[in-house]
């Protein structure tokens, strides 16, 4: 028995997220089907974590167990011949039998992309969030700096979350503007359901002056109703998983 680690890139537009579901097409499902086509084995693919419907990935990590003797590079190449064009295996290699993509993860990096202009862009519309409002970037940066650290992020997660412990550590948040594109990159030891999207939506509402409350007060309130909108999923990217 061998343990195979995959690094996966995918366009999430046509998928109901990562995790297999009974009546919706997901990324996990199409990769498991591809593995069956190549190895003739039905496997359970362990992802590093869920991504919501529409979320993209450049560095999702997963592992599975196989009796196949196909080498890492050959397995990657073979899977890419049968996967749909919006999913690709970037890397495939054999790892220690004990490795688990989810349980051994130490953290993740995500990027959120905003298209900041009065006029929407047909070219960027599927992969960025169109924000037509004037934004005070100084206020956004000031708020970002206050979120770095270990906090209870109840105010920035969906009420539907099943996680009782809502304490997470954000290692870093960086923001970069390139013309009409604003990229916000988040690194942390883990993120709650909708957490990054809720933070991003709140930062936008602060930047446009819709929210005047200090973001630390919102954080301390532990009340989702105090924060801003949940920014849409199609502009969010899983960049890297830390081990």
Order of alpha helices (4+ residues) and beta strands (2+ residues): beta-alpha-beta-beta-alpha-beta-beta-beta-alpha-beta-beta-beta-alpha-alpha-beta
